[in-house]
Amino acid sequence: MSLDPQDDDSSTTTGSEADSSKPPSRCYRLRSVVNHSGASSCHGHYTADSFRTDLISPEDDEEEKDGEWVRFNDTRVTCILPKDAMGINSQRTAYMVAYELDWHV
């Protein structure tokens, strides 16, 4: 399983989009991942990784809109690297993911 929504080929078009010779351009960005580790959903531990965009100014250049990833683990909140939020370990333990449609593409 990949956390990249662009890997999914199940996109559909309706109405005027179906008549277009070119499919609509869409870009989804991963914004949060809830991870579970344990034997079952009733037993184990949950953590959440979230991409902070509240520090980004609308005037920032596109290259500067990096934000930061944060991990919520019980009472500990720590900054993490993007690879920690989207890497292979997260792909194995992802319980729920949230994406945001980027309208500026």
C-alpha positions as CSV (number, residue, x, y, z in Angstrom):
1,M,0.0,0.0,0.0
2,S,1.3,3.4,-0.9
3,L,0.2,6.6,0.8
4,D,0.5,8.5,-2.5
5,P,-3.1,9.1,-3.9
6,Q,-1.6,9.5,-7.4
7,D,-1.0,5.7,-7.4
8,D,-4.7,5.1,-7.6
9,D,-6.0,4.6,-11.1
10,S,-9.7,4.5,-10.1
11,S,-10.5,8.2,-10.8
12,T,-13.8,8.8,-12.5
13,T,-15.3,11.7,-14.5
14,T,-18.8,12.8,-14.9
15,G,-20.8,15.4,-16.8
16,S,-18.7,17.8,-18.9
17,E,-15.5,16.3,-17.6
18,A,-16.3,13.1,-19.5
19,D,-16.6,15.1,-22.7
20,S,-13.2,16.7,-22.3
21,S,-10.3,15.3,-24.4
22,K,-8.0,15.9,-21.4
23,P,-8.6,14.5,-17.9
24,P,-8.9,17.1,-15.2
25,S,-5.7,17.9,-13.3
26,R,-5.9,17.0,-9.6
27,C,-3.2,17.0,-6.9
28,Y,-3.8,15.6,-3.4
29,R,-1.4,16.2,-0.6
30,L,-1.1,14.0,2.4
31,R,-1.9,16.0,5.5
32,S,-2.3,13.4,8.3
33,V,-1.8,9.7,9.2
34,V,-3.2,7.9,12.1
35,N,-1.0,4.9,12.9
36,H,-1.8,1.8,14.9
37,S,0.5,-0.7,16.4
38,G,-0.8,-3.8,18.2
39,A,-2.6,-7.1,17.7
40,S,-6.0,-5.6,17.0
41,S,-7.8,-2.3,16.8
42,C,-9.1,-2.9,20.4
43,H,-5.6,-3.5,21.7
44,G,-2.5,-1.5,20.9
45,H,-1.4,2.0,20.6
46,Y,-2.4,4.8,18.3
47,T,-0.3,7.8,17.2
48,A,-1.0,10.6,14.7
49,D,1.3,12.4,12.3
50,S,0.0,15.8,11.0
51,F,1.4,18.3,8.6
52,R,1.3,21.8,10.1
53,T,0.3,24.5,7.7
54,D,-0.6,27.2,10.3
55,L,2.9,28.6,10.0
56,I,2.7,29.2,6.3
57,S,1.8,32.7,5.1
58,P,-0.3,33.1,1.9
59,E,2.4,35.4,0.6
60,D,5.1,32.7,0.8
61,D,6.6,31.4,-2.5
62,E,5.6,27.9,-3.5
63,E,9.0,26.6,-2.7
64,E,8.8,27.9,0.9
65,K,5.4,26.3,1.7
66,D,7.1,23.4,3.4
67,G,5.4,23.5,6.8
68,E,6.4,20.7,9.2
69,W,5.3,17.3,10.2
70,V,4.4,16.7,13.9
71,R,3.8,13.4,15.7
72,F,1.2,13.2,18.5
73,N,2.1,10.3,20.8
74,D,0.0,10.5,24.0
75,T,1.3,13.6,25.8
76,R,4.4,13.9,23.6
77,V,4.3,16.2,20.6
78,T,7.5,16.1,18.5
79,C,8.6,17.4,15.1
80,I,9.4,14.6,12.7
81,L,10.9,14.2,9.2
82,P,8.6,13.8,6.2
83,K,10.0,10.3,5.7
84,D,8.8,9.4,9.2
85,A,5.3,10.4,8.3
86,M,5.2,8.9,4.8
87,G,7.8,6.2,4.9
88,I,7.6,2.4,4.8
89,N,6.9,2.0,8.5
90,S,4.0,4.5,8.3
91,Q,2.7,2.6,5.2
92,R,2.6,-0.6,7.2
93,T,0.9,0.8,10.3
94,A,-1.5,3.4,8.7
95,Y,-5.0,3.1,10.1
96,M,-6.5,6.2,8.5
97,V,-5.1,8.9,6.2
98,A,-6.3,12.3,5.3
99,Y,-5.6,14.2,2.0
100,E,-6.2,17.8,1.0
101,L,-7.0,18.7,-2.6
102,D,-4.6,21.3,-3.8
103,W,-6.5,23.8,-5.9
104,H,-3.4,25.7,-7.0
105,V,-2.0,23.1,-9.3
